[in-house]
Amino acid sequence: MSCLMVERCGEILFENPDQNVKCVCMLGDVRLRGQTGVPAERRGSYPFIDFRLLNNTTYSGEIGTKKKVKRLLSFQRYFHASRLLRGIIPQAPLHLLDEDYLGQARHMLSKVGMWDFDIFLFDRLTNGNSLVTLLCHLFNTHGLIHHFKLDMVTLHRFLVMVQEDYHSQNPYHNAVHAADVTQAMHCYLKEPRLASFLTPLDIMLGLLAAAAHDVDHPGVNQPFLIKTNHHLANLYQNMSVLENHHWRSTIGMLRESRLLAHLPKEMTQDIEQQLGSLILATDINRQNEFLTRLKAHLHNKDLRLEDVHDRHFMLQIALKCADICNPCRIWEMSKQWSERVCEEFYRQGDLEQKFELEISPLCNQQKDSIPSIQIGFMTYIVEPLFREWARFTGHSALSESMLSHLAHNKAQWKSLLPKQHRSSGDGSPDHKGPGTEAEEQTVAEGDAP
C-alpha cells in the first residue's frame, strides 16, 4: 500500500480513493492530492467539501447514493482539535515582494479611506496578504494598538490565523472579500454622523467583526448545510448556522492567540459577546428585522448615539452595509464581485444536481443568469438598506456616491439581460413589479451576492 506524506499534522493521504474518503471524514485539517499532484490548500476548523473528490467519476461506486453522499458531506465522524493541541504554531507568511511593490502597497494604504480603493490590486501588491496588511495598518491608524496595549507580534499572528482560515478556493467568500468588507467598514466608521460618538472599543469591534465575519466559510450556503445534515446545522439547530460558526471560530482564534489575554476578564467576555452580535447581524435572512428597526428609529428620530446600545445597533447596520456593498462600488470592481459570487452559487448548484439534491435558489446556471441575480439582489436587498443608511448619514457625500454607483450598476446589468427579460418591471425575469416578501426571501436564501 503506497501513501503520500502531508506537511501539516503528520497526516497521511492514501492513493486508494476509498481510504481518501475516510481521511476526509476523520481529519479536521487535511490536504487532498488530486490527480495532477498539486495539493489543495486546507484552511479552517472543519473539512471543506472537496469538489474534485466529489466530482471524480472513479469514486462513483463509493458515493453514488444519496445516503452515502449525505454521510460524506455531514462529517459526523469529524474529529476537531485546535492548532495548539496539534502542536502547530501559526507562522507568518513570507512577504516576497520587491521595493517597487512594497512602495505601491504603502501608497495605496495612504488612500485606504477612499471609496474607489481597489482591493484586488492591493491583494496582488501584498502577495495575497491584503487582510493582514490592511488590519495592521488600520489598527495603527486608529490608535488601537496603543490604546489597548496590544503586542504587535501577537496581533500579526492573530490576523494571519484569521486570513488563513478563509478558504482561498472560494471564488467569493475568501480573505479578499473580508479585506474588502473591512475597508468599507473603515469608510463607514469615518462618517461624521457616527465618527464623533465612537469609542476605541467600538472601532476595534467594527474592524474585527468585518475582518472575521465570514471566516472558515465553506463556499456553500445554510440551506445546503441543512439538507446535507452537516454537523454545524445540527449544532446550531438550523439557525444562523454559518454566522454562528464564523463567530465561534473567531473567538477560538482570539483565545488561542491570547491577543486580549492582558485585558480584564469582564472586558474580554464583553468583546466576545459584542463580536457575536455583530457577526450574527450579517445573516441575510435577518435583513427585514434590522431594516424595519432602522426605519423606525429614523422615523421617530430617537437614535441616541451617546447610548452604547444605539451605537452598537448602528455598528450592526454599518457591518451589514459593508458586507453587501459590492453593488455600490465602481462598475469595474462591482462586476468582478458579482461574477465571483455567482460562480460560487453555480458550483453549489452543480454539486446539488450531480447528487440529485434540490438545487438551491440562484444556484442553477441554466436558469439564473448573473444579470437577473444581481438586479434582484439590488432591488430587494441592497437599495432598501442603503437608502436608509443615506438617511442616517444625512445624505453624506459617500452615501450619495454609493447610491449613484448602485443606480449605474443596476442599469448596466439591465442592459446585459436577455432581450425577452428586459420588458419586466425591474429587469428581472421573475420580478414583475413591486417586490413581494416571497421574492425577497428567494434572494435572501441564496446568501449575499
Kinemage of the C-alpha trace (Angstrom):
@kinemage 1
@onewidth
@group {chain A} dominant
@subgroup {mainchain}
@vectorlist {calphas} color= white
{ca met a 1} P 0.000 0.000 0.000
{ca ser a 2} L 1.546 3.284 -1.085
{ca cys a 3} L 0.866 6.609 0.566
{ca leu a 4} L 1.832 10.267 0.434
{ca met a 5} L 3.002 12.201 3.487
{ca val a 6} L 1.399 15.589 4.121
{ca glu a 7} L 3.213 18.572 5.592
{ca arg a 8} L 0.735 19.552 8.304
{ca cys a 9} L -0.221 17.485 11.354
{ca gly a 10} L 1.565 14.365 10.135
{ca glu a 11} L -1.485 13.232 8.173
{ca ile a 12} L -1.196 10.549 5.538
{ca leu a 13} L -3.104 10.618 2.276
{ca phe a 14} L -3.581 7.257 0.604
{ca glu a 15} L -3.611 6.834 -3.146
{ca asn a 16} L -6.564 4.474 -2.747
{ca pro a 17} L -9.745 6.586 -3.164
{ca asp a 18} L -11.675 4.601 -0.555
{ca gln a 19} L -9.079 5.418 2.043
{ca asn a 20} L -9.040 9.075 0.971
{ca val a 21} L -12.761 9.330 1.684
{ca lys a 22} L -12.131 8.095 5.199
{ca cys a 23} L -9.400 10.676 5.653
{ca val a 24} L -11.749 13.479 4.597
{ca cys a 25} L -14.329 12.375 7.155
{ca met a 26} L -11.922 11.856 10.017
{ca leu a 27} L -9.398 14.667 9.888
{ca gly a 28} L -10.023 18.272 10.805
{ca asp a 29} L -7.235 19.667 8.681
{ca val a 30} L -6.125 17.850 5.546
{ca arg a 31} L -4.735 18.492 2.115
{ca leu a 32} L -6.130 16.327 -0.652
{ca arg a 33} L -3.814 15.494 -3.503
{ca gly a 34} L -5.573 15.434 -6.832
{ca gln a 35} L -4.605 13.581 -9.959
{ca thr a 36} L -2.415 16.486 -11.039
{ca gly a 37} L -0.263 16.038 -7.938
{ca val a 38} L -0.955 19.579 -6.759
{ca pro a 39} L -2.123 19.702 -3.120
{ca ala a 40} L -5.327 21.612 -2.399
{ca glu a 41} L -4.964 24.135 0.406
{ca arg a 42} L -6.978 23.408 3.506
{ca arg a 43} L -7.632 26.167 5.986
{ca gly a 44} L -10.217 26.335 8.666
{ca ser a 45} L -11.697 24.432 11.544
{ca tyr a 46} L -13.702 21.812 9.679
{ca pro a 47} L -13.199 19.864 6.456
{ca phe a 48} L -14.290 21.714 3.364
{ca ile a 49} L -16.284 19.998 0.643
{ca asp a 50} L -13.669 18.966 -1.878
{ca phe a 51} L -15.245 19.304 -5.308
{ca arg a 52} L -12.536 17.287 -7.044
{ca leu a 53} L -13.162 14.373 -4.726
{ca leu a 54} L -16.930 14.500 -5.169
{ca asn a 55} L -16.861 15.041 -8.906
{ca asn a 56} L -14.250 12.397 -9.698
{ca thr a 57} L -16.033 9.597 -11.544
{ca thr a 58} L -13.636 6.992 -10.099
{ca tyr a 59} L -15.426 7.425 -6.791
{ca ser a 60} L -18.928 6.977 -8.178
{ca gly a 61} L -19.179 3.440 -6.874
{ca glu a 62} L -18.304 4.581 -3.369
{ca ile a 63} L -20.571 7.620 -3.034
{ca gly a 64} L -23.188 7.053 -5.692
{ca thr a 65} L -26.256 7.110 -3.458
{ca lys a 66} L -27.949 9.987 -1.677
{ca lys a 67} L -27.463 8.289 1.654
{ca lys a 68} L -23.734 7.880 1.140
{ca val a 69} L -23.359 11.409 -0.191
{ca lys a 70} L -25.102 12.856 2.847
{ca arg a 71} L -22.935 10.770 5.130
{ca leu a 72} L -19.822 12.033 3.378
{ca leu a 73} L -20.876 15.683 3.442
{ca ser a 74} L -22.166 15.669 7.011
{ca phe a 75} L -18.763 14.774 8.535
{ca gln a 76} L -20.483 13.170 11.515
{ca arg a 77} L -17.267 11.390 12.415
{ca tyr a 78} L -15.280 14.586 12.191
{ca phe a 79} L -12.624 14.985 14.871
{ca his a 80} L -11.624 18.546 15.705
{ca ala a 81} L -8.547 19.680 17.563
{ca ser a 82} L -7.167 23.223 17.776
{ca arg a 83} L -3.857 24.213 16.266
{ca leu a 84} L -2.249 24.291 19.663
{ca leu a 85} L -3.495 20.815 20.617
{ca arg a 86} L -1.991 19.545 17.372
{ca gly a 87} L 1.239 21.317 18.215
{ca ile a 88} L 1.037 23.693 15.261
{ca ile a 89} L 2.395 27.187 15.712
{ca pro a 90} L 0.874 29.595 13.151
{ca gln a 91} L 3.629 31.004 11.017
{ca ala a 92} L 3.587 34.412 9.385
{ca pro a 93} L 3.783 34.197 5.593
{ca leu a 94} L 6.891 35.388 3.835
{ca his a 95} L 6.479 38.687 2.027
{ca leu a 96} L 8.452 38.034 -1.142
{ca leu a 97} L 7.976 41.490 -2.588
{ca asp a 98} L 10.447 43.853 -4.118
{ca glu a 99} L 10.636 47.510 -3.135
{ca asp a 100} L 8.513 48.647 -6.076
{ca tyr a 101} L 5.594 46.515 -4.953
{ca leu a 102} L 6.001 47.450 -1.299
{ca gly a 103} L 6.079 51.107 -2.256
{ca gln a 104} L 2.889 50.798 -4.291
{ca ala a 105} L 1.141 48.994 -1.432
{ca arg a 106} L 2.172 51.711 1.018
{ca his a 107} L 0.925 54.353 -1.386
{ca met a 108} L -2.428 52.599 -1.649
{ca leu a 109} L -2.741 52.483 2.145
{ca ser a 110} L -2.444 56.264 2.210
{ca lys a 111} L -5.755 56.281 0.317
{ca val a 112} L -7.458 53.479 2.230
{ca gly a 113} L -10.348 55.772 3.164
{ca met a 114} L -11.287 56.404 -0.467
{ca trp a 115} L -14.335 54.566 -1.819
{ca asp a 116} L -12.611 53.657 -5.099
{ca phe a 117} L -9.908 51.698 -3.231
{ca asp a 118} L -9.050 48.681 -5.428
{ca ile a 119} L -8.831 45.702 -3.075
{ca phe a 120} L -7.939 43.326 -5.935
{ca leu a 121} L -4.865 45.366 -6.839
{ca phe a 122} L -3.950 45.743 -3.166
{ca asp a 123} L -4.132 41.983 -2.686
{ca arg a 124} L -1.742 41.456 -5.597
{ca leu a 125} L 0.666 44.093 -4.277
{ca thr a 126} L 0.723 42.437 -0.851
{ca asn a 127} L 1.295 38.959 -2.267
{ca gly a 128} L -2.122 37.753 -1.154
{ca asn a 129} L -1.847 39.258 2.330
{ca ser a 130} L -4.363 42.071 1.911
{ca leu a 131} L -6.328 41.276 5.062
{ca val a 132} L -3.322 41.120 7.395
{ca thr a 133} L -1.668 44.198 5.897
{ca leu a 134} L -4.869 46.226 5.904
{ca leu a 135} L -5.789 45.369 9.515
{ca cys a 136} L -2.310 46.083 10.858
{ca his a 137} L -2.443 49.485 9.163
{ca leu a 138} L -5.941 50.320 10.381
{ca phe a 139} L -5.229 49.233 13.963
{ca asn a 140} L -2.241 51.549 13.940
{ca thr a 141} L -4.079 54.406 12.200
{ca his a 142} L -6.936 54.315 14.716
{ca gly a 143} L -4.528 54.158 17.664
{ca leu a 144} L -5.913 50.798 18.805
{ca ile a 145} L -2.504 49.177 19.376
{ca his a 146} L -1.522 51.913 21.814
{ca his a 147} L -4.942 52.258 23.458
{ca phe a 148} L -5.398 48.548 24.188
{ca lys a 149} L -1.664 47.925 24.725
{ca leu a 150} L -1.641 45.213 22.089
{ca asp a 151} L 1.503 43.287 21.284
{ca met a 152} L 2.247 43.836 17.598
{ca val a 153} L 3.681 40.358 17.058
{ca thr a 154} L 0.653 38.751 18.702
{ca leu a 155} L -1.704 40.934 16.674
{ca his a 156} L 0.044 39.927 13.459
{ca arg a 157} L -0.098 36.245 14.438
{ca phe a 158} L -3.831 36.503 15.160
{ca leu a 159} L -4.523 38.236 11.851
{ca val a 160} L -2.549 35.584 9.970
{ca met a 161} L -4.706 32.949 11.664
{ca val a 162} L -7.858 34.756 10.540
{ca gln a 163} L -6.607 35.209 6.988
{ca glu a 164} L -5.567 31.562 6.708
{ca asp a 165} L -8.938 30.351 7.973
{ca tyr a 166} L -10.593 31.794 4.883
{ca his a 167} L -10.735 29.289 2.029
{ca ser a 168} L -8.741 30.561 -0.920
{ca gln a 169} L -10.533 28.169 -3.289
{ca asn a 170} L -13.840 30.017 -2.727
{ca pro a 171} L -14.442 32.442 -5.615
{ca tyr a 172} L -16.228 34.909 -3.315
{ca his a 173} L -16.146 34.059 0.401
{ca asn a 174} L -12.403 34.362 0.815
{ca ala a 175} L -9.895 36.632 2.538
{ca val a 176} L -10.076 39.254 -0.218
{ca his a 177} L -13.819 39.632 0.440
{ca ala a 178} L -13.026 40.029 4.147
{ca ala a 179} L -10.466 42.735 3.330
{ca asp a 180} L -12.976 44.479 1.070
{ca val a 181} L -15.621 44.487 3.809
{ca thr a 182} L -13.045 45.761 6.311
{ca gln a 183} L -12.058 48.643 4.027
{ca ala a 184} L -15.731 49.555 3.577
{ca met a 185} L -16.259 49.387 7.337
{ca his a 186} L -13.344 51.768 7.799
{ca cys a 187} L -15.033 54.220 5.431
{ca tyr a 188} L -18.333 53.957 7.319
{ca leu a 189} L -16.658 54.458 10.696
{ca lys a 190} L -15.396 57.790 9.354
{ca glu a 191} L -18.903 59.058 8.544
{ca pro a 192} L -19.314 62.315 10.546
{ca arg a 193} L -22.752 61.302 11.836
{ca leu a 194} L -21.166 58.272 13.503
{ca ala a 195} L -17.461 59.009 13.970
{ca ser a 196} L -17.769 61.637 16.696
{ca phe a 197} L -19.527 59.175 19.019
{ca leu a 198} L -17.328 56.122 18.510
{ca thr a 199} L -15.030 54.858 21.266
{ca pro a 200} L -11.809 52.932 20.609
{ca leu a 201} L -13.689 49.779 21.638
{ca asp a 202} L -16.406 50.459 19.050
{ca ile a 203} L -13.788 50.890 16.327
{ca met a 204} L -11.887 47.748 17.270
{ca leu a 205} L -15.102 45.729 17.387
{ca gly a 206} L -16.191 47.056 14.000
{ca leu a 207} L -12.885 46.245 12.314
{ca leu a 208} L -12.502 42.816 13.917
{ca ala a 209} L -16.076 41.827 13.066
{ca ala a 210} L -15.598 42.950 9.464
{ca ala a 211} L -12.340 41.018 9.115
{ca ala a 212} L -13.706 37.796 10.609
{ca his a 213} L -17.385 37.929 9.644
{ca asp a 214} L -17.081 35.073 7.076
{ca val a 215} L -14.090 33.188 8.475
{ca asp a 216} L -13.988 29.477 7.559
{ca his a 217} L -16.870 29.869 5.090
{ca pro a 218} L -17.244 26.536 3.231
{ca gly a 219} L -18.412 28.075 -0.061
{ca val a 220} L -21.958 26.750 0.288
{ca asn a 221} L -24.959 28.351 1.996
{ca gln a 222} L -27.066 27.440 5.010
{ca pro a 223} L -29.792 25.523 3.101
{ca phe a 224} L -27.071 23.281 1.660
{ca leu a 225} L -25.682 22.516 5.119
{ca ile a 226} L -29.174 21.770 6.407
{ca lys a 227} L -30.225 19.402 3.639
{ca thr a 228} L -26.931 17.505 3.797
{ca asn a 229} L -27.240 17.119 7.574
{ca his a 230} L -23.945 18.891 8.168
{ca his a 231} L -22.808 18.741 11.785
{ca leu a 232} L -22.842 22.560 12.008
{ca ala a 233} L -26.524 22.678 11.043
{ca asn a 234} L -27.269 20.219 13.823
{ca leu a 235} L -25.040 22.076 16.281
{ca tyr a 236} L -26.780 25.427 15.720
{ca gln a 237} L -30.252 23.945 15.172
{ca asn a 238} L -30.505 25.348 11.624
{ca met a 239} L -30.416 28.942 12.904
{ca ser a 240} L -27.767 31.353 11.528
{ca val a 241} L -25.580 28.302 11.063
{ca leu a 242} L -22.712 29.923 9.190
{ca glu a 243} L -22.767 33.157 11.189
{ca asn a 244} L -22.628 31.259 14.475
{ca his a 245} L -19.696 29.277 13.153
{ca his a 246} L -17.870 32.420 11.982
{ca trp a 247} L -18.312 33.936 15.433
{ca arg a 248} L -17.232 30.841 17.372
{ca ser a 249} L -14.222 30.369 15.101
{ca thr a 250} L -13.196 33.979 15.726
{ca ile a 251} L -13.468 33.589 19.483
{ca gly a 252} L -11.405 30.417 19.295
{ca met a 253} L -8.619 32.235 17.451
{ca leu a 254} L -8.748 35.204 19.836
{ca arg a 255} L -8.304 32.912 22.806
{ca glu a 256} L -5.703 30.774 21.077
{ca ser a 257} L -3.600 33.777 20.079
{ca arg a 258} L -4.015 35.394 23.538
{ca leu a 259} L -4.274 38.759 21.817
{ca leu a 260} L -6.562 40.113 24.560
{ca ala a 261} L -5.297 37.966 27.426
{ca his a 262} L -3.851 41.003 29.229
{ca leu a 263} L -7.253 42.722 29.431
{ca pro a 264} L -9.676 42.235 32.355
{ca lys a 265} L -11.760 39.084 32.039
{ca glu a 266} L -15.028 41.045 32.114
{ca met a 267} L -13.824 43.163 29.196
{ca thr a 268} L -12.776 40.212 27.048
{ca gln a 269} L -16.097 38.496 27.710
{ca asp a 270} L -17.921 41.663 26.632
{ca ile a 271} L -15.788 41.883 23.478
{ca glu a 272} L -16.570 38.274 22.600
{ca gln a 273} L -20.308 38.792 23.049
{ca gln a 274} L -20.370 42.019 21.054
{ca leu a 275} L -18.384 40.399 18.240
{ca gly a 276} L -21.015 37.680 18.179
{ca ser a 277} L -23.845 40.191 17.998
{ca leu a 278} L -22.162 41.998 15.094
{ca ile a 279} L -21.314 38.881 13.095
{ca leu a 280} L -24.756 37.337 13.638
{ca ala a 281} L -26.301 40.529 12.237
{ca thr a 282} L -24.823 39.685 8.820
{ca asp a 283} L -27.287 36.800 8.412
{ca ile a 284} L -29.125 37.887 5.255
{ca asn a 285} L -32.269 36.170 6.495
{ca arg a 286} L -32.492 38.810 9.231
{ca gln a 287} L -32.449 41.669 6.728
{ca asn a 288} L -36.064 42.767 7.254
{ca glu a 289} L -35.663 42.637 11.033
{ca phe a 290} L -32.814 45.154 11.008
{ca leu a 291} L -34.249 47.286 8.215
{ca thr a 292} L -37.604 47.657 9.981
{ca arg a 293} L -35.879 48.652 13.209
{ca leu a 294} L -33.663 51.191 11.426
{ca lys a 295} L -36.631 52.748 9.652
{ca ala a 296} L -38.473 53.075 12.959
{ca his a 297} L -35.514 54.807 14.606
{ca leu a 298} L -35.118 57.243 11.719
{ca his a 299} L -38.864 57.937 11.579
{ca asn a 300} L -39.064 58.563 15.327
{ca lys a 301} L -35.727 60.404 15.404
{ca asp a 302} L -34.879 58.599 18.610
{ca leu a 303} L -31.357 57.333 17.875
{ca arg a 304} L -29.095 58.438 20.730
{ca leu a 305} L -25.562 57.584 19.746
{ca glu a 306} L -24.339 58.601 23.182
{ca asp a 307} L -26.038 55.400 24.296
{ca val a 308} L -23.927 52.262 23.929
{ca his a 309} L -26.876 50.161 22.741
{ca asp a 310} L -27.797 52.570 19.935
{ca arg a 311} L -24.147 52.805 18.871
{ca his a 312} L -23.911 49.032 18.770
{ca phe a 313} L -27.044 48.842 16.632
{ca met a 314} L -25.557 51.284 14.141
{ca leu a 315} L -22.340 49.244 14.084
{ca gln a 316} L -24.503 46.254 13.150
{ca ile a 317} L -26.088 48.281 10.351
{ca ala a 318} L -22.675 49.512 9.183
{ca leu a 319} L -21.364 45.948 9.035
{ca lys a 320} L -24.455 44.799 7.133
{ca cys a 321} L -23.873 47.600 4.628
{ca ala a 322} L -20.182 46.759 4.310
{ca asp a 323} L -20.985 43.092 3.744
{ca ile a 324} L -23.276 43.772 0.763
{ca cys a 325} L -21.712 46.975 -0.595
{ca asn a 326} L -20.346 45.396 -3.794
{ca pro a 327} L -23.194 46.794 -5.953
{ca cys a 328} L -22.298 50.257 -4.616
{ca arg a 329} L -18.683 50.095 -5.812
{ca ile a 330} L -17.497 51.388 -9.169
{ca trp a 331} L -18.636 49.168 -12.045
{ca glu a 332} L -15.249 47.569 -12.740
{ca met a 333} L -14.971 46.215 -9.193
{ca ser a 334} L -18.676 45.576 -8.679
{ca lys a 335} L -18.808 43.421 -11.794
{ca gln a 336} L -15.894 41.282 -10.598
{ca trp a 337} L -17.595 40.626 -7.265
{ca ser a 338} L -20.880 39.779 -8.990
{ca glu a 339} L -19.198 37.240 -11.239
{ca arg a 340} L -17.338 35.732 -8.296
{ca val a 341} L -20.395 35.243 -6.095
{ca cys a 342} L -22.422 33.769 -8.947
{ca glu a 343} L -19.603 31.369 -9.743
{ca glu a 344} L -19.763 30.209 -6.118
{ca phe a 345} L -23.545 29.798 -6.403
{ca tyr a 346} L -23.215 27.820 -9.617
{ca arg a 347} L -20.624 25.500 -8.094
{ca gln a 348} L -23.082 24.690 -5.329
{ca gly a 349} L -25.856 24.144 -7.864
{ca asp a 350} L -23.684 21.793 -9.926
{ca leu a 351} L -22.867 19.800 -6.817
{ca glu a 352} L -26.531 19.597 -5.828
{ca gln a 353} L -27.529 18.485 -9.311
{ca lys a 354} L -24.828 15.843 -9.504
{ca phe a 355} L -26.014 14.184 -6.321
{ca glu a 356} L -29.733 14.633 -7.016
{ca leu a 357} L -30.318 17.210 -4.315
{ca glu a 358} L -32.786 20.050 -4.815
{ca ile a 359} L -30.957 22.955 -6.452
{ca ser a 360} L -30.945 25.987 -4.170
{ca pro a 361} L -32.345 29.373 -5.293
{ca leu a 362} L -29.957 31.348 -7.537
{ca cys a 363} L -27.676 28.326 -7.995
{ca asn a 364} L -28.986 26.985 -11.321
{ca gln a 365} L -26.653 28.243 -14.018
{ca gln a 366} L -29.134 27.266 -16.733
{ca lys a 367} L -31.947 29.370 -15.287
{ca asp a 368} L -30.346 32.018 -13.065
{ca ser a 369} L -28.262 34.472 -15.084
{ca ile a 370} L -25.791 36.833 -13.439
{ca pro a 371} L -27.737 39.962 -14.519
{ca ser a 372} L -31.051 38.668 -13.172
{ca ile a 373} L -29.477 37.592 -9.870
{ca gln a 374} L -27.799 40.952 -9.425
{ca ile a 375} L -30.848 43.018 -10.350
{ca gly a 376} L -32.993 41.102 -7.883
{ca phe a 377} L -30.345 41.444 -5.170
{ca met a 378} L -30.008 45.169 -5.729
{ca thr a 379} L -33.747 45.761 -5.850
{ca tyr a 380} L -34.854 43.800 -2.794
{ca ile a 381} L -31.801 43.757 -0.522
{ca val a 382} L -29.263 46.486 -1.312
{ca glu a 383} L -31.359 49.507 -2.305
{ca pro a 384} L -33.712 49.459 0.712
{ca leu a 385} L -30.810 49.226 3.170
{ca phe a 386} L -28.598 51.856 1.554
{ca arg a 387} L -31.467 54.335 1.193
{ca glu a 388} L -31.946 54.176 4.962
{ca trp a 389} L -28.191 54.364 5.561
{ca ala a 390} L -28.137 57.541 3.464
{ca arg a 391} L -30.938 58.958 5.628
{ca phe a 392} L -28.937 58.151 8.748
{ca thr a 393} L -25.777 59.845 7.435
{ca gly a 394} L -27.724 62.925 6.363
{ca his a 395} L -27.040 62.043 2.720
{ca ser a 396} L -23.293 62.387 3.098
{ca ala a 397} L -21.027 62.596 0.080
{ca leu a 398} L -20.112 58.912 0.453
{ca ser a 399} L -23.749 57.806 0.723
{ca glu a 400} L -24.737 59.764 -2.362
{ca ser a 401} L -21.774 58.356 -4.255
{ca met a 402} L -22.746 54.797 -3.312
{ca leu a 403} L -26.359 55.299 -4.392
{ca ser a 404} L -25.138 56.762 -7.671
{ca his a 405} L -22.906 53.743 -8.333
{ca leu a 406} L -25.783 51.453 -7.384
{ca ala a 407} L -28.120 53.053 -9.929
{ca his a 408} L -25.446 52.942 -12.629
{ca asn a 409} L -24.564 49.304 -11.944
{ca lys a 410} L -28.198 48.251 -11.970
{ca ala a 411} L -28.648 49.923 -15.357
{ca gln a 412} L -25.551 48.124 -16.623
{ca trp a 413} L -26.897 44.730 -15.580
{ca lys a 414} L -30.275 45.522 -17.140
{ca ser a 415} L -28.548 46.238 -20.433
{ca leu a 416} L -26.938 42.785 -20.243
{ca leu a 417} L -30.211 40.928 -19.690
{ca pro a 418} L -31.520 38.693 -22.466
{ca lys a 419} L -33.958 40.691 -24.609
{ca gln a 420} L -37.016 38.684 -23.579
{ca his a 421} L -36.465 39.686 -19.953
{ca arg a 422} L -35.976 43.440 -20.346
{ca ser a 423} L -39.653 44.259 -20.547
{ca ser a 424} L -40.384 43.154 -16.955
{ca gly a 425} L -40.841 45.748 -14.237
{ca asp a 426} L -37.336 45.800 -12.756
{ca gly a 427} L -35.471 43.971 -15.459
{ca ser a 428} L -35.531 40.598 -13.753
{ca pro a 429} L -37.370 37.723 -15.441
{ca asp a 430} L -39.061 36.672 -12.214
{ca his a 431} L -39.945 40.138 -10.967
{ca lys a 432} L -42.896 41.983 -12.443
{ca gly a 433} L -43.400 44.981 -10.246
{ca pro a 434} L -43.019 45.821 -6.565
{ca gly a 435} L -41.096 43.233 -4.577
{ca thr a 436} L -43.015 40.702 -2.572
{ca glu a 437} L -41.922 39.012 0.622
{ca ala a 438} L -41.581 35.710 -1.232
{ca glu a 439} L -39.266 37.269 -3.826
{ca glu a 440} L -37.133 38.873 -1.154
{ca gln a 441} L -36.850 35.529 0.623
{ca thr a 442} L -35.746 33.823 -2.584
{ca val a 443} L -32.924 36.346 -2.974
{ca ala a 444} L -32.010 36.058 0.701
{ca glu a 445} L -31.824 32.264 0.606
{ca gly a 446} L -29.080 32.497 -1.989
{ca asp a 447} L -26.759 34.231 0.502
{ca ala a 448} L -25.380 37.689 -0.209
{ca pro a 449} L -24.374 38.330 -3.828
